[in-house]
């Protein structure tokens, strides 16, 4: 997670808060009892049909034994909130991932408690399963189901020699699963805003099944007629929606913007923010001009795809990303619309050597009238430009044809006897 003044940090340190420790015990009482209820019945199939499974309490000793005293051999990686280790619980032999939070890191008691509550109360195929937690003394540890393929970041950027690049079909499958997890959160009552959607927080299970993880920054969304939630700006460089970064007003559309950036990462293979010669380069700034020009869409495709993708589906994926990163938050699609669009892309598998054109049954996403009018105007401008170009070309060709006819007539006259005799006569008269 990035650290800068606009993200609530100064020089990588937390802002001081006098009541940081005091309100943690009160968070449980403020959590609505119906947080796991889903308003959209179409999403119920992916949820647990039984009561939410409560996370178990584990001792520090148990987790030390499970991870061989947090040894280097058990180390899986390090995130913004701490180190992650692979372990096996002695009580049941289950293989787990243990996240040991840095005591001096960004995630404090409040974030720790929020994550335990969120993952205990909300369960879905596209949310990581929380097995248990430990809160002994100063130790804060979270125990998740083990995800054998690691994070999306491991398969998208700076690939190791033993990691195969993701093909087009896998990328769209990951994007579609992520959209479903996000829709589950947004459809809860009250809605939940994830607030930290990024490649490193998407874990991959067997067959590249994506699951959202790290819910320390998650927050309940607006309810009771409210349009937004005012909060301290938190998030990650490159993924944060511009209106949220500037005002602190949090809505579900904040997550949609982050999803658009994530989709661009899947398409391009580029990070949301990259360090180039000591300067930060943002993916959105590089991609936007190319996204606006349909003839430049191929330049956005990850070179590691080696051209193994459908141009029609590439254009559709870029179109979805473009709507998600719209500067006008109201013009961005909802999570449900994203699920429909991404399910369509997943259903159209890319088959090598059979780059078939996409049929005209692309699912409609109903955007705002203003956005629709802008799109229609853009199409009309393009049509007018094409028509003017054709007219200019025809005019130039006709002009050249007429010039060629004149030249041919002139050359014909120059070789005629009458013309030659007349020329000789003029020369004779001039001499006399």
WOWOBEL-V775760 format. One record per helix or strand of 3 or more residues. SS is the DSSP state (~ for helix, > for strand). FROM is the first residue (numbers start at 1). TO is the last residue. If there is no record, write none. Layout:
ss=SS from=FROM to=TO
ss=SS from=FROM to=TO
This chain:
ss=~ from=5 to=7
ss=~ from=24 to=30
ss=~ from=41 to=46
ss=~ from=60 to=66
ss=~ from=72 to=74
ss=> from=75 to=78
ss=> from=82 to=88
ss=> from=95 to=101
ss=~ from=109 to=121
ss=> from=130 to=134
ss=> from=141 to=145
ss=~ from=152 to=156
ss=~ from=168 to=186
ss=~ from=199 to=201
ss=> from=202 to=204
ss=~ from=206 to=208
ss=> from=210 to=212
ss=~ from=242 to=247
ss=~ from=252 to=268
ss=> from=273 to=276
ss=> from=279 to=282
ss=~ from=283 to=292
ss=~ from=294 to=300
ss=~ from=303 to=305
ss=~ from=311 to=324
ss=~ from=329 to=331
ss=~ from=335 to=347
ss=~ from=369 to=414
ss=~ from=417 to=431
